[in-house]
């Protein structure tokens, strides 16, 4: 039981290596399937995903009223119509892969050794870990796909 919990904790904080093809990541991270309901909850959780600090989205919750959603970046409503699943996955994982000047932080770096670089400006306790686990990223992508 303890070993299983330790493995689960490691998987949640260890980046899964991914490969971009063109302007997308065609394969789900770690072969995981996303859940749109969990993705909506993550997007609405300003303390976890940070999405709503910069984006507007069609999600509501105690921590995500429309008045507190960001307007600095792309409106997430309609994202599933604008981009393919592969394109959404890359934009969430690492938008800087497409635009090095992007203000969006790297949420799940391509290589485990890039995690420290991606989190260099956060507290010591969070350095070296992705912002989103592979499952969380896939959940958010699943939700974004529903935004048409």
Phi and psi in degrees as a GROMACS rama.xvg file:
@    title "Ramachandran Plot"
@    xaxis  label "Phi"
@    yaxis  label "Psi"
@TYPE xy
-63.5306  -40.4042  UNK-2
-63.0567  -39.012  UNK-3
-65.3754  -41.6683  UNK-4
-64.9826  -40.8011  UNK-5
-63.6307  -41.3471  UNK-6
-64.2518  -44.288  UNK-7
-61.5868  -41.7683  UNK-8
-65.0509  -39.4989  UNK-9
-65.9957  -43.4405  UNK-10
-63.5341  -32.9954  UNK-11
-71.8741  -23.1962  UNK-12
-116.048  -3.36947  UNK-13
-99.8723  126.287  UNK-14
-62.9836  142.749  UNK-15
-95.7639  127.443  UNK-16
-65.255  136.033  UNK-17
-134.67  162.07  UNK-18
-127.455  125.728  UNK-19
-84.3448  140.652  UNK-20
-124.158  112.505  UNK-21
64.9163  -124.584  UNK-22
-106.845  31.0121  UNK-23
-153.51  171.807  UNK-24
-114.642  101.727  UNK-25
-69.2675  -27.8121  UNK-26
-102.46  136.016  UNK-27
-57.6129  141.205  UNK-28
-60.4799  126.129  UNK-29
63.2063  15.2135  UNK-30
70.5478  16.1174  UNK-31
-81.1154  149.893  UNK-32
-103.991  132.74  UNK-33
-82.9463  158.196  UNK-34
-122.395  117.856  UNK-35
-63.6452  -33.3005  UNK-36
-66.0879  -45.0169  UNK-37
-65.3438  -37.605  UNK-38
-61.422  -42.6903  UNK-39
-61.8847  -41.0326  UNK-40
-64.5346  -38.9667  UNK-41
-66.4473  -43.6766  UNK-42
-61.0815  -39.3637  UNK-43
-73.5551  -16.2943  UNK-44
-88.6244  91.5655  UNK-45
-60.6175  -21.5966  UNK-46
-82.8911  -16.7744  UNK-47
-106.254  -60.7174  UNK-48
-86.2475  -26.8373  UNK-49
69.4482  3.21581  UNK-50
-54.3474  -46.1465  UNK-51
-78.5554  0.0865468  UNK-52
-68.0533  -31.8685  UNK-53
-117.974  -26.4099  UNK-54
-107.648  153.717  UNK-55
-93.1014  146.768  UNK-56
-151.86  158.39  UNK-57
-87.0008  52.4925  UNK-58
-129.645  146.948  UNK-59
-130.179  156.726  UNK-60
178.207  175.221  UNK-61
-61.7485  -25.1955  UNK-62
-108.63  8.20798  UNK-63
-135.334  41.937  UNK-64
-64.026  149.881  UNK-65
-52.8165  -35.4983  UNK-66
-65.2327  -21.637  UNK-67
-102.063  4.73924  UNK-68
-84.8535  149.126  UNK-69
-73.4476  163.696  UNK-70
-136.75  22.9683  UNK-71
-85.4438  -26.0488  UNK-72
-131.328  -169.532  UNK-73
-54.029  137.169  UNK-74
-72.6122  127.165  UNK-75
-77.5732  -14.8014  UNK-76
-65.9315  126.563  UNK-77
90.5879  0.230253  UNK-78
-58.3206  -36.6017  UNK-79
-68.0696  -19.5377  UNK-80
-87.5932  -27.9614  UNK-81
-84.207  -31.917  UNK-82
-132.871  151.351  UNK-83
-74.824  169.411  UNK-84
-58.1772  -44.3572  UNK-85
-61.9957  -41.2281  UNK-86
-67.2209  -40.673  UNK-87
-61.049  -44.16  UNK-88
-59.2173  -44.0047  UNK-89
-68.7266  -39.9443  UNK-90
-63.7378  -35.8699  UNK-91
-77.2372  -43.4252  UNK-92
-64.9453  -50.078  UNK-93
-161.826  85.7231  UNK-94
-64.3935  -20.8309  UNK-95
-70.873  -14.4424  UNK-96
-64.9616  -32.9168  UNK-97
-90.3564  -36.7809  UNK-98
-139.728  99.0736  UNK-99
-56.8939  -19.9926  UNK-100
-92.5074  4.27322  UNK-101
-58.9404  135.567  UNK-102
-77.0681  -11.4441  UNK-103
-71.7239  131.361  UNK-104
-70.5114  155.911  UNK-105
-70.8921  120.146  UNK-106
-90.4914  -29.2361  UNK-107
-152.657  95.4887  UNK-108
-62.9399  154.945  UNK-109
-66.9569  -29.4693  UNK-110
-127.952  142.899  UNK-111
-54.0099  -34.9641  UNK-112
-73.9298  -11.4168  UNK-113
-87.6895  -10.025  UNK-114
-61.6482  -41.322  UNK-115
-63.2085  -40.851  UNK-116
-63.4592  -41.6232  UNK-117
-68.1969  -30.0053  UNK-118
-109.09  20.2598  UNK-119
-60.7202  -24.8883  UNK-120
-102.457  26.1091  UNK-121
-116.769  177.214  UNK-122
-61.0699  155.512  UNK-123
-56.2642  -36.4908  UNK-124
-62.8637  -25.1018  UNK-125
-102.932  -10.2132  UNK-126
-63.5327  142.18  UNK-127
85.0175  2.74665  UNK-128
-120.246  146.338  UNK-129
-70.2796  155.12  UNK-130
-65.5572  -44.0908  UNK-131
-116.344  138.894  UNK-132
-70.3735  166.837  UNK-133
-58.6184  -41.1038  UNK-134
-65.4316  -43.1628  UNK-135
-62.5343  -41.3921  UNK-136
-61.9651  -46.1283  UNK-137
-64.7163  -34.2879  UNK-138
-65.0431  -43.3965  UNK-139
-65.3376  -41.2843  UNK-140
-61.4171  -42.2427  UNK-141
-60.1282  -41.1753  UNK-142
-67.9076  -43.7766  UNK-143
-59.2846  -35.1852  UNK-144
-60.4936  -27.8013  UNK-145
-80.6057  -11.29  UNK-146
-85.0295  88.6248  UNK-147
